[in-house]
Amino acid sequence: MSNKIPIKGNIRIKKEDKGYVVFNLDTSGFHSLTEDSIAILNACDGKNSAEDIVNKFSKERSLEKKEFKKNLESFLDELLKRKIIKWQD
């Protein structure tokens, strides 16, 4: 995962009262995400590798790096399944 670069898919993000709604234009699916999840999703800009995201967020939020990396892997896998992100070629 460390060298892979995640990039957002064909999506639109809308802020709601209790979080965010992500609409996938390719699948017509709606997904609810938290503010922290959106921050991670926004870091999937085609420039940051997954390892860059781990380093940035674990430092900014004083998180244990190993645990955050495990959680990020699971989160990115879920976003991939929902076609919200893809790995950059």
N, C-alpha and C positions, 0 to 999 in steps of 0.2 A: 504494500500500500504506500510506503513512504515516498517513492518517486512518482507515483501516479498523480496526475493533475486533474482534479474534478472541475467541471464547468456546468453551469446551470443550463437546463434544457429550455425548451420553448414554453416558458411559464410567465404568468403574471401574478404579482403579489399585492394583496389588499389588506390594509390594517383594519381590524375590527375592534370592538370594545374589549374582548377577552383574548386578544392575540392576533394572529394573521391567518388569512386564507390564501392558499396557493392554488391557482387554477392552471392545470396543464393543458395547453392549447392542442397538443397532439392526441391526448387520450380523453379530453373533456372531463378529467377527474378533478375533484376538489379535495384539498387536504388542509387540515388545521395545524398550524405550527406556533410554537411559543416565540417570544422575542429572542431568547438565546438561540433557538433553532434557526431563526431568520438571520441572525448575525453570522452563524456558521455558513448558512446557505449563501449569503452575500460574499463570503470569503472564497466561495467556489467560483472564481472569476476567470479561470483559465491561466492565471499567473501564479497562484499559490499551489504548491504541492500539498498533499495531505499532511506531510510532515511539517510544512510551514504553518498550517492551520493548528496542528497540535502545539507547536512551539508558541505561537502567538496567543492562543486562548489559555493555555496552561499558565503562561506568564501573567497575562492581563488579569486573570481571575484567581490567581494563586491556587491552582489546582495541581494535584499530583499528576505528573506527566504520563506515567505508565497507565494509570487508571483512565485518564482522559483519552489517551490514544485508543484504548480498548472500546470505550464508549463511542468515540468518533467513528471507529471502524463499523460498529453496529449501525450507527445513525446514517453514515454514507451508504451502507448496503441497503438500508430501508429506502433511502432517497433514490437509489439506483433501481430498485424493484418498482417503485412508483413512477419511474421515468422523469423525476424532477431534476436529476443531474445525470451526467454521463462522464466517462473518462475521456479526456482530450487525447486525440490521436497524436 
